[in-house]
Amino acid sequence: MSEQTLQTAGEKQLRYEVQWPRLPLAVYREIAAHLRQVAGVETGLTPQQSQQFDYSQSQVGGLWIQYAETVDWADRQQVDRILAYYSNRYGALEVNRH
């Protein structure tokens, strides 16, 4: 996954965006809620960038994930397992590169 390093309040943050083509908004919300249960992880939805409405497209552009560089390795692994679970269920995720 492509990661972007941010500096906030003296602590480096890792941030990246993922998306699944055609994934419904409700499932994105479920994934975000699941990820927020991991200690130190913040997440949110990114807006859809398309100017044309297409019913087969998702209502959101993707999901951003952010956590401190100091987050425990086990918590990072939990994020990876959550993303793998949804990828197995809904197809390969795409990473938005910055």
C-alpha positions, 0 to 999 in steps of 0.5 A, spaced: 500 500 500 502 506 498 503 510 504 503 518 505 507 521 512 504 527 515 506 531 521 501 532 526 502 535 533 509 532 533 508 525 531 508 522 524 502 520 521 501 514 516 495 516 511 493 512 505 487 511 501 483 505 498 477 503 494 473 498 491 470 499 485 462 499 485 462 498 493 456 500 496 456 506 501 453 502 506 459 497 506 464 503 506 461 505 512 462 498 515 469 497 513 470 504 516 467 502 523 471 496 523 477 499 522 476 505 528 475 499 533 483 498 532 487 502 537 490 509 534 486 508 527 482 514 524 479 513 518 473 516 513 470 516 507 473 520 501 468 524 496 466 521 489 470 525 484 466 523 478 462 529 475 457 524 471 452 520 475 453 512 474 448 507 478 454 502 478 459 506 481 460 507 488 457 513 492 464 515 495 471 515 492 474 511 497 476 510 504 482 514 508 486 510 513 491 514 518 495 512 524 501 514 528 507 511 525 508 509 533 502 504 532 503 497 535 505 492 530 499 488 532 494 493 530 497 495 524 497 487 522 489 488 524 488 493 519 491 489 514 487 483 516 481 487 516 482 490 509 484 483 507 477 480 509 473 485 505 478 484 499 476 477 499 469 478 500 468 484 495 474 483 490 481 486 490 482 493 493 485 499 489 490 504 493 490 511 491 497 514 490 499 521 492 
